[in-house]
Amino acid sequence: MSDSPAIPVKATAPGLAFCKLTAAGNDFLCVNNSEGQHDALFTGPAAPALVRRLCRHGLGVGADGVIVARRLPQHPLADVQARFLEPDGSEAELCGNGTACCAAWWLEHMEPGLDAVTLLTVAGMARGRRSLDGPGRIRVCVPQPRDLQPEETVEVEGRTWTLTRLTIGVHHAVVFVDDLEQLDVAHWGGLLRGHSRFAPRGVNVNFTQVLGEGVIAVRTFEFGVEAETLACGTGSASAAIVTTLARGWNGGLRSGETPVRIQVRGGETLKVWFELRGVPPEVTDVCLETRVRTVYDGIIRPEFLAE
């Protein structure tokens, strides 16, 4: 045994506890704000800058967003309020894979005896529950889509694109392409995302390739992140709905009995169920299933928070 004196271990300084989770390649930092203890961090004027620092890879933790959750013991319908903070510091109305991560984290760490949790988002109520399809699978049902637009054309840099818009919490545009692998998503996605037609907020751009009946591949350029992400839950749902309408898929794909399967950049396959009713079609009962994995728990040091 060594006779060297023991090196004292410095006690961990108080800071911001978080849990990092990933769903289909979207990663998020979940923060428990049940007592309002972090209101000053995430509602004050310095909040956007803090979120930007936390989400920046290489200089912070790195993530596609921060989810701040607060227990709602007196709410008649919801268990938790979930706020989705984008890497640019803005707040999103809804995030599909973020909802799945928040639900999985809540059911694992906060309410391990429950199988389902109802989340209050800016876009409305969302419900997440454990799925029987496999380990870590979470199914989330999101607020009803709205503002389904007919096809429209947009020209950028001399190229004409045909797209369909739909809002599932946030604004999405679905663009059909023949070869996703060869597409410069960063270039064309950035141009379409910020096109003046979609001002002031812009749209998430979901480039979609049809692989077969009920199967598509999607690559998404997301606003707030301002880059291509490895997956987008509400974008995948939008692409599934628009493709079903455009291709005239019927049967279980249209009635919510059979899911559309979506291959995303992160290598996962998401499943989306929905119902299409009437003419023009009304979209209801949209649910997304994805695999959620807990990556690690951590603490943000106070000196980082104070920068």
C-alpha positions in Angstrom: 0.0 0.0 0.0 1.2 3.5 -0.7 2.1 5.8 2.2 1.1 8.9 0.2 -1.4 11.0 2.0 -5.0 10.8 0.7 -6.1 13.5 -1.6 -9.1 15.2 -0.2 -12.2 15.1 -2.3 -13.9 18.4 -2.8 -17.6 18.4 -2.0 -19.8 18.9 -5.0 -20.9 22.5 -5.1 -24.7 23.2 -5.4 -25.8 23.8 -9.0 -28.5 22.8 -11.5 -29.3 19.1 -11.5 -30.5 17.6 -14.8 -31.0 14.4 -16.6 -30.0 13.9 -20.2 -32.1 11.7 -22.4 -32.3 10.9 -26.1 -35.2 9.9 -28.3 -34.4 8.7 -31.8 -31.3 11.0 -31.9 -32.9 14.1 -30.3 -31.2 14.8 -27.0 -32.6 16.9 -24.2 -31.8 18.1 -20.7 -34.7 17.6 -18.3 -34.8 19.8 -15.3 -37.1 19.4 -12.3 -38.6 22.7 -11.4 -41.5 21.3 -9.3 -41.1 23.8 -6.5 -40.4 26.7 -8.8 -36.8 26.7 -7.5 -35.4 27.4 -11.0 -37.8 30.1 -12.1 -35.2 32.8 -11.9 -32.9 30.8 -14.2 -35.5 30.0 -16.9 -37.9 32.9 -16.9 -35.7 35.9 -16.3 -34.0 38.0 -19.0 -30.8 36.0 -18.8 -32.7 32.7 -19.5 -32.2 32.6 -23.3 -28.4 33.1 -23.0 -28.2 30.3 -20.4 -30.1 27.9 -22.6 -27.9 28.7 -25.5 -24.8 28.0 -23.4 -26.2 24.7 -22.1 -27.2 23.4 -25.5 -24.0 24.4 -27.3 -21.8 21.3 -28.1 -18.2 21.7 -27.1 -18.8 24.7 -24.8 -21.8 23.4 -22.7 -23.5 20.1 -22.2 -24.8 19.9 -25.8 -28.5 19.2 -26.6 -31.4 19.8 -28.9 -33.2 21.6 -26.1 -33.9 22.1 -22.4 -37.1 20.8 -20.9 -38.2 22.5 -17.7 -40.9 20.4 -15.9 -43.1 21.5 -13.0 -45.6 19.4 -11.1 -49.2 20.6 -11.2 -50.9 19.1 -8.1 -54.0 21.3 -8.4 -54.6 21.1 -12.2 -57.8 19.2 -13.1 -56.3 17.5 -16.2 -52.5 17.7 -16.3 -49.8 16.2 -14.0 -46.9 18.3 -15.3 -46.2 21.5 -17.0 -43.5 21.1 -19.7 -41.6 24.0 -21.3 -39.5 23.3 -24.4 -36.6 25.7 -24.7 -34.8 25.7 -28.0 -31.0 25.8 -28.5 -31.3 29.4 -29.7 -33.0 30.4 -26.4 -36.6 30.6 -27.7 -39.5 28.6 -26.4 -41.3 26.1 -28.6 -45.0 25.3 -28.3 -44.4 21.6 -28.6 -41.7 19.0 -29.3 -42.7 15.4 -30.1 -39.5 13.6 -29.1 -39.0 16.1 -26.2 -42.4 15.1 -24.9 -41.4 11.5 -25.1 -38.2 12.2 -23.2 -40.0 14.3 -20.5 -42.6 11.5 -20.1 -40.0 8.8 -19.8 -37.9 10.8 -17.3 -41.0 11.7 -15.2 -42.2 8.0 -15.1 -38.7 6.8 -14.3 -37.5 9.3 -11.8 -40.5 11.3 -10.5 -43.4 8.9 -10.5 -42.0 5.4 -11.0 -45.3 3.8 -10.0 -47.2 5.3 -12.9 -47.5 4.1 -16.5 -48.7 7.3 -18.0 -48.4 11.1 -17.4 -50.3 14.1 -18.9 -48.2 17.1 -19.8 -49.5 20.6 -20.2 -47.6 22.3 -23.1 -48.1 25.7 -24.7 -49.8 23.8 -27.6 -52.2 22.0 -25.3 -52.3 18.6 -23.5 -50.0 15.8 -24.4 -50.0 12.3 -22.9 -47.1 10.0 -22.6 -47.2 6.3 -21.6 -44.9 3.3 -21.5 -45.3 1.1 -24.6 -45.3 -2.7 -24.7 -43.4 -2.7 -28.0 -40.0 -2.9 -26.3 -37.6 -1.5 -23.7 -37.6 2.2 -23.5 -40.5 2.7 -26.0 -42.7 5.6 -25.1 -45.9 6.6 -26.9 -47.1 10.2 -26.8 -50.4 11.6 -28.1 -50.1 15.2 -29.0 -52.6 18.1 -29.5 -54.7 18.0 -32.7 -52.9 19.3 -35.8 -54.3 22.4 -37.5 -53.8 24.6 -40.5 -53.3 21.9 -43.1 -52.5 23.9 -46.2 -52.8 22.8 -49.9 -49.6 22.3 -51.9 -47.7 25.4 -52.7 -44.5 26.2 -54.6 -41.6 28.2 -53.4 -38.5 29.3 -55.4 -35.1 29.6 -53.9 -31.8 30.1 -55.8 -33.6 29.2 -59.1 -35.0 25.9 -57.8 -38.7 25.4 -57.3 -39.9 23.3 -54.4 -43.4 22.0 -53.8 -44.4 21.7 -50.2 -47.4 21.2 -47.9 -47.7 23.0 -44.5 -49.2 21.6 -41.3 -49.0 22.8 -37.7 -48.5 20.2 -34.9 -47.7 22.5 -32.1 -45.1 24.2 -34.3 -45.1 24.9 -38.0 -43.9 22.2 -40.4 -43.4 22.0 -44.2 -43.3 18.6 -45.9 -41.2 18.4 -49.1 -41.1 15.2 -51.2 -37.7 14.2 -52.7 -36.5 11.3 -54.7 -33.1 10.8 -52.9 -32.6 11.9 -49.3 -29.0 10.7 -49.2 -27.9 13.0 -52.0 -29.8 16.1 -50.7 -27.9 19.0 -49.2 -30.3 19.4 -46.2 -28.2 22.1 -44.5 -28.3 24.3 -47.6 -31.8 23.9 -48.9 -33.3 23.4 -45.5 -31.9 26.6 -44.3 -33.1 28.6 -47.3 -36.6 27.2 -47.1 -36.8 27.5 -43.3 -36.2 31.2 -43.5 -38.1 32.0 -46.7 -40.1 35.3 -46.5 -43.3 33.3 -47.3 -43.1 31.8 -43.8 -42.1 34.9 -41.9 -41.8 35.8 -39.1 -41.4 32.4 -37.3 -40.4 30.2 -40.3 -41.1 26.5 -40.6 -39.4 23.2 -39.8 -38.6 21.6 -43.2 -39.2 17.9 -43.4 -37.6 16.4 -46.6 -39.5 13.1 -47.2 -38.8 10.1 -49.3 -41.5 7.5 -49.8 -40.0 4.0 -49.4 -43.2 2.0 -49.8 -46.8 2.0 -48.6 -46.8 3.1 -45.0 -43.0 3.6 -44.9 -41.1 6.8 -45.3 -37.7 8.4 -44.6 -37.4 11.9 -43.2 -34.6 14.4 -42.7 -35.5 17.6 -40.9 -34.0 21.1 -40.7 -35.3 22.6 -37.5 -35.7 26.2 -36.6 -34.5 27.0 -33.1 -31.7 24.5 -33.7 -31.0 26.1 -37.1 -29.5 22.9 -38.4 -30.5 19.4 -39.4 -31.3 17.2 -36.4 -31.1 13.4 -36.2 -34.9 13.2 -35.7 -38.0 15.4 -35.2 -41.1 13.9 -33.7 -43.7 16.4 -34.8 -42.0 16.7 -38.1 -42.2 12.9 -38.6 -45.9 13.0 -37.7 -46.4 15.8 -40.2 -44.7 13.9 -42.9 -46.7 10.8 -42.2 -50.0 12.6 -42.4 -49.1 14.6 -45.5 -47.8 11.5 -47.3 -50.9 9.4 -46.4 -53.0 12.1 -48.0 -50.8 12.7 -51.0 -50.5 9.0 -51.8 -54.1 8.1 -51.0 -53.2 5.4 -48.5 -56.3 3.9 -47.0 -57.3 1.1 -44.6 -55.6 1.0 -41.2 -53.1 3.7 -42.1 -56.0 6.2 -42.4 -58.1 4.9 -39.5 -55.4 4.9 -36.8 -55.1 1.1 -36.6 -51.8 0.8 -38.5 -48.8 3.1 -37.9 -46.8 4.9 -40.6 -43.2 4.0 -40.0 -40.6 6.7 -40.3 -36.9 6.2 -40.7 -34.9 9.1 -39.3 -31.3 10.2 -39.5 -30.5 8.9 -36.1 -31.0 5.3 -37.3 -34.3 4.7 -35.4 -37.7 4.0 -36.8 -40.6 6.0 -35.3 -44.2 5.0 -35.5 -47.1 7.5 -36.0 -50.8 6.7 -35.7 -53.6 9.2 -36.7 -57.2 9.3 -38.0 -58.3 11.1 -41.1 -62.0 11.9 -41.2 -64.3 13.7 -43.6 -63.8 15.9 -46.7 -61.7 18.0 -46.5 -59.9 15.7 -44.1 -59.8 16.4 -40.4 -56.7 15.0 -38.6 -57.3 13.6 -35.1 -55.8 11.3 -32.5 -52.1 11.8 -33.5 -49.8 9.5 -31.5 -46.1 9.0 -31.9 -44.0 6.1 -30.5 -40.2 6.4 -30.2 -37.4 4.8 -28.1 -36.1 6.9 -25.2 -32.8 6.2 -23.5 -31.5 7.9 -20.4 -27.9 8.9 -21.0 -26.8 10.3 -17.6 -27.6 12.5 -14.7 -25.5 15.6 -14.0 -25.1 18.9 -12.2 -24.3 22.2 -13.9 -21.7 24.0 -11.8 -22.9 27.4 -10.3 -20.0 29.2 -12.0 -21.3 28.1 -15.4 -24.8 29.3 -14.5 -23.5 32.7 -13.5 -21.5 33.4 -16.7 
